Amino acid sequence: MKRLGTAILCILLPVLAYTQVVDPEPGRLTADGPYLFYRNDGGSRIVTVDLDGNISETESPAAPASVHVTSHDGKYSFDVPLHNIERQPWAMEAREKTCIISDPHGRLDCLVSILRACEVIDYELNWCFGENHLVIIGDIMDRGDDVTQILWLVYKLEAEAEAAGGSLSFVYGNHEGMVLAGDLRYCRDKYKELADKLGMEVPELYGPDTELGRWLSTRNTIMKIGADVFVHAGLSADLFRLDMDIPEINKLCSEAIFLTSKEKAEVSEITKMLFKTNGPVWYRGYFSRDEKYGGRMDMATLELILERYDAERVFVGHTIVRNIRDLYRGKVVAVDVDAKLNYEAGRGRAVMLEGDRAYVVKDSGKRRRLR
């Protein structure tokens, strides 16, 4: 009766919303969300976990203008206005500066630290990078306790960058594909417990009927900025042999991002391959000779791949290196480092491109020239 009465009240006074608080049981929940779901009738539902582990659910006859985000430990808090969602162009001109990071993996404190060091955001978590470009090479999801909070921060900064004349690009990583397909090997228990309490599966928290899901469905898998290509894992010989252009790869990956592995295979062999070992979000051939990863990439094939895309370098994450470095005589730049270890050790965690020069940036703000 309470829900019915509230629904009637919402019809009469559509600015009001209905909120229900669910008492937490002892468990692993920490501050999380918000998760914004859209109903078939045009209304919305917001699920949030507060700092005490309380789950609140707010029903409204319309979408909110903004949402409020708090990190799992309460250290960070910010508002996110909702904005129109569109796919970025797959090819963009290089800006005066391009900041490149990879694999945040739910560690908001580490992400904030390096973005501040690179002067991309200020101490209020607002964009201050002007007309420049930030590129995040995949893997926001899994391992950390602030996955959803980072997604909202990147969503917010994307709009702020555009308003300032700059750009923010986030491309798919393999862990986005894993979580959205229901592969939860690296997913923290807090997300599983929340989904269970809500009577749903973890992928549904970011499904196509959510604001973050709609946003994720328009991300690219491969981007070209100036003469550089950005992809989470790499461009393999198998991918080269498919003779596909970048927009086609991006389209197929987006169309399949919410599908299980079995469903991807049922779509086509190409779609299956894009999310497997030699696909752009899983390939490790720049680093490993192991045949299960397709064997070691040779220089001649790499040059053919770069020639096809009229590129000089490819920036990749996915495979962890001790420090950011270049390979293949500078034609591959490996950006994925262990965020926590490198932060504590004072090693590099981002790349800053300035014209024809590239620098590795530390959390202290100090930087060194990349060969």
N, C-alpha and C positions, 0 to 999 in steps of 0.2 A: 504493500500500500504506500509505503514511503516513496519508492521509486515512481509509482503511478502519480502520486501527488506532485512530486518534483517535476515529472514530465509535463503535467498540466501547467505548473507554474512557469516552466521554461517557455511554453508556447505563449503565455501571457506576457512574460518578461524575459525575452531571449538573451538579455545581457547576463542573466544569472546562470550559475553552474551548480551541479550537484557533486559533492565530494563525500566519499566514504573512506574512513580510515580503518585499515585491517591491523589488528594487534599482531605484532611479530611473535614468532616462536623462537626459542633459543636456536641460533644457527649462524649462517655465514653472511647474512645480508649486511651491506654497508650502503652508504648514500649512493644513489644510482638514478639514472634517467635524466630527464623525463622521457617516457616512451609515448609518442603521440600517434594514436590510431584514428583512422577515419571510418565512420560508419556509413552504411549504404544510404541512410536517409540524409546525408550531408552533415550530420553531427560529428563530434569528436570525443575521444576518451583519452585522458592523460593519466599515465601511471608513473608515480614517483616513489622512491624510497628515501626517507630522511636519514639524518645522522644517527638516529636511535634504532634504525632498522624497521621503522613503521612504513607500511605500504599504503599510499593514498591513491584513490581512483577518482578522477573528476570527469563527469559527463557534461557535455555542453551541446547546444543545438547548432553550434557553428565552430569553425576552427579558431583558435586563439590568435591574437596578433603577435604574441611572443611567448617564449617559455623561459623558465629560470633553471639554471644548471648549478649544481654544487658538486665538487669533487668528493670522492669516497671518504676522505678524511676531513672535509670541511675547509681545507686550506685555500681553495679557489672557489669563487662564486661569480657568475655572470649571467646577464640576460641575452637572449638570442631572438631578435625579430625574425619572423618567418619571411621568406622571399620567394620569388618565382624561381622555378627549377628548370634549367636548360642544360643541354650537353654543350660543353666547350668545344670549340674547333679543335681538330686533332693536330693541326699545324699552326704555330703562332710565331710571330717575330720575337727575336731576343730583345730583352730590355737592357737597360744600363747595368742592372745587377740581377742575377738569378741566384737565389738561395736554394740548396738542394739537401733534403734529409730523407731518411728511409726508416721504415719499420718502427714506428712509435710504440706499438704493441700495448696499448692501454696504460702507459706510464706517463701520466699527464705532467707530473713534476719534472721529469726529464725533458719532455717536449717543450714546456714553458721555458725552462732554463736555456736551452740552445736557441730558441726563437728570440729570446731577449738578448742573448749574446750576439746574435746576428742582426739585432736592431730591426727585426721583423715586427715584433709586438712590443707594446709598452707595459708598464707594471699593472695596468688595468686590463690587460689581455686584449687590447685593441690594436688594430693594424696601424703600423707607423712606417711601413716600407714604401710608401709613396706609389710611384708608377712602376715599381719593380715586380719581380715574379718569384713566388715561392712554389717549389715543386716537392711533393711528398710522394715517394716511390713505393706506395703500398704498405699493407699490413698495419692498419690501426687496430684490427681485432686480435683477440686472444692474448693470453699471458698476464695482462695487467688488470687492475681494478677500476680503471677509468676509461674503458672502451667507449661507452656511450657519450661520456663527457667530451672526449677528444673528437668524436664525430660531430658533436654540436659546435665545438670550438672551430673546427675546420669549416663547417657549414657557415658559421658567423663570419669568419675571416674572409671567406670567399666573397661575400657580399660587400664587406668593407673594402676589400682590395679593388673590386670593380668600381665602387663609388669613388675611389681615389685615383682611378686610371691605371691601377695595377692588375695583377692576376694571381690567383692561387689555383694550382692544379694538383689533384689527388688522383692517382691511377690505382687500379685494382692490384691487390697482392693475392697470394695464394690463400692467406688466412681469411680474407673476405669471402672467397669462394668456398672455403671449408665450412665456416660457420653458417653461411646462408644455405648450404647444402645439407646441414645437419651433422657434419663431422666435427665433434666437440672435444677432440683429444687434448687440445690445449686451452680449452675454455675454462675460466675460473668457476668454481662451484657456485658463487653468488648468482651468476646468471642462470644456471640450471635451477637453483632453488627458487629464484623469482619466477621463472617461467612455470615451474611446477605449481607454485602457489596461485598463479593466475589461470591454471588449467590449460596451458598451451606449451608449445615447444620453443626452444631458444630461437630458431630462425624466424619465428613469427614476431619476435620483438622488433625485428628489422624488416618485416615483410613488405610486399608491394602496397599494402593498405596503410602504411605508416609514412610519416614525413621523412624520416631518415631513409627508409626503404626506397621511396620515390627518388630521393636525392642520389642514393647509391646506384640506382638503376641507370643513371645517366653519366656515370663516370666512364672515362676512357681506360683502355688497357695499355695502349701505346700512344705516346705523344712525341711530336717533333717540335722543338723550340729552337729557332735559328738553325744551326747545323748539327744540333745534338738530338739524339733519340733518348727517350726516357721510358723504361719498362721495368717491372718489378724484378724479374729473374734474368731474362735475356732473350736473344733472338737466335734460335737454333737453326741448324741445317735443315731439319724436318720442316720447320716453319717456312724457311726460304723456298723449299721445294713445292709448297702449296701455291706459290705464286699469287698471294693475296695482297691487296693493298691495305694500308693501315685502317682506313675507315671501315672496311669490311670486317676486319678482325675485331675492331671495337664494337661493331654492331652485333656480331655473333656472340661475343662474350657477355654483353649486356643482356641480350635476350635469354641467355642461359644461366645468369648469375643466381637465380633463385631455385634452379633445378637441382635435384639430387644427381649423383654420379650416374646412376642407372638411367635417369631421364635424359641427361646430357647425351649419353651413348645412343639413346633411342632417337634423338633428333638427327644426328649424322655422325659419321666418323670424324669429320673435321671438328665439329663442336666438342666431341669427346677428346680429341687430341689437344685442343686449346687449353684444356684444364688438366692435362696429364704431364708426365715427366719432361717431355720436350716442348711443352707449350710455354708461352711467354711469362706465365706466373710461377712456373716450377723449374725451369731449366737451370742446370748447374755446370754446364759444359765449359764455362770460362775458368772454372776453378778445379774441377775434378776430372780425372781420367777414367773413372769408373764407368763401365758400359751401361750400368743401370741408369746413369744420367745422360746416356747418349754418347759417351766418350768425350775426349778433349776437343774443343774447338780449335781448328787450325787457322793460321793467319790468312791464308788465301780465301777460305770460305768466309771469314769475317769481313774481309775487304769486299767480297761480292755482295754480302748482305748490306753493308753500309752504302755501297754504290747504288743498290736498288732503291734505297730510301734517300739517296742524295745527302748522306750524313757523314760527318767526320768522326763522331764519337757516339758511344752508347753508355748511358749511366744506368747502373743496376743496383738493387738492394738484394734481399732474400738470403744470400750466402754471407754469413758473418765473417768479417775480417778483423784483425786486431786493431788496425788503424786504416783510415781511408787511404786508398792508393789506386794508382792506375796500372793497367796491364796492357799487353799487346801493343807495346810502344805508344801508349797513351790513347789507344782507340777504345778501351773499355775502362770505365771508372767505377770502382767498387765502393759503395757508400754505406753499406749495412755494417754497423758496429754494435757491440753490446752497449746499450744506452747507459745502464747503471755502472758497469765496470769502467767504461771510458770516461764517464762523468767523474767517478771517484779517482781515476788514475790521471786525470787531466789531459787525456788524449783527444784527438780531433773527433767531431761529431757532425759536422756539416761541411758542405762545399759552397763556396761563394764564387760565382763567375762575375768578373768585371771586365768587359771587353774581351780581349784575347788572353786574359790571365785568369788562373783558377787558384783559389786558396782553400786550405783546410782550416776550419774555425773550431776553437775549443770553447767550452762553457765560460771560461774566463774572458772571452772576447779576443784573446790572442790568436794569431793565425800564422800559418806558414804557406809558402808557395808550393802548390802541387806541381810536380815535375812537368 
